[in-house]
Amino acid sequence: MTHELGRLEDLPENYVQDLRDLNVVPLWPSLRGVLPPHIPTRQTQPTHWPYKRLKPLLLKAGELTPIEKAERRVLVLANPGHGLDKMQASSAMYLGMQLLLPGEWAPSHRHTPNAVRMIVEGEGAYTTVDGEKCPMHRGDLILTPTGLWHEHGHDGTDPVIWLDVLDLPLVYYMEASYHVNGEPQKVLTGRGDRQYAHGGVVPTRVFERSQKPYPMLRYAWTDAKAALQALAEDNPALEQVQVTYTNPETGGDAENILGFYALMLRPGQSLRLPARSPAQVFHVIEGEVQAQIVNRQFHMVEADTCCAPGYEAVTLTNLQADKASFIFIADESPLHRKLGVYENRG
Ligand code: 1HN
């Protein structure tokens, strides 16, 4: 049973002031606010960022702000429910669209928040992470986990754009967010994306092998797409044709806080994702999709991004009757599972 609790206004003003003078506040006027009945209050609003409108503004940023003045030339996809200045897509997720022009270089640094990049458009750019030079092609997922040096370069002829996903809001909230600038990295031999490209067959542990906590930094879209297509063909009755980006050594999530997945919607398929506690981000890699999130319906085309608050079901519909659509998903489930607050409410 939920009782009406006393309000701050019910207390004598001089008593409240005496409390304040001691840096003390009464709990009961705020108790329901921090602990609402049955379901959390969520500031995260269903929000759609259409790429068609974002891209010209990002290219304009390329004219207005040289890379030296930006370090990372990014337009942040901010959720209005949190306030745009908070730069949050959800409570734990940050999203940004980053532009790198031909010949530009985004200098080496490392930081405590974990990042990934989902490549949206353009050829010829690369990112060097922990000494490993990772080419960027459309749909590739590249990790820059906590503490690893990373820098971006571009040898091609056209603008390159990618989506950054970070756990920055959470790490910032923890007062654990900081960066260190560094020198250009020496590119080392050895590429995790080659060594671990074939699931189930991993390099045998021998003493020479370095024990890297993140052995695979680049997940090629060609491999992820082939895995989805094989899964779909092999399981004609399977509804949720989805793969998880994992650490190939541990089988666990690719990073510690956010989870990353690729989903294939069969031609014309409508898929209801159950209401689970973590917030989610959806980004269309290929195809055309309608996303039904709470009371909003988003018509999403290639390179569009949207987000959904936690504890809400989401229905994704492939608007292509004759072709599959492919969606990149980021969510907060590794965090929720580790903290013991993960729920699936169906
Ligand atoms: C960062 O390091 C990058 O390295 C992109 O490309 C976006 C947003 C906040 C903090 C660090 C990058 C970032 C970021």
Residues whose N, C-alpha, C, O or C-beta is under 5 A from the ligand:
A	BS01	1HN	R72 D164
